[in-house]
Amino acid sequence: MSDIALPLFLETISQTLVGADGSDFLLPDAKLSDTWVCALRFLETTTGDPVEKQLNVVGIRAAIGPVLAPPTSGKFKLNVVGSNTAAISYGATAEEMLTALGVG
């Protein structure tokens, strides 16, 4: 198990993920149980080299894998304000989810 640093660069005009130099984005190789540590940065390419932009982010939504395909098994943990929840089953009820988040 290892941490994989994953800097994500979003090209603001095309609204696509790109490499740090504006090239096509490729996910690094990973193994089951690796932890990906992501950082989101913004690039804008109008003419010439991409320029990093400092933007205020109000919200973000992310997905890895098929977005609309429901899981068939397994568990996951959420990291909320620096603290991991207990393992949550893929088919958890709303009450189980609230309990795992500490609000149920």
Order of alpha helices (4+ residues) and beta strands (2+ residues): beta-beta-beta-beta-beta-beta-beta-beta-alpha
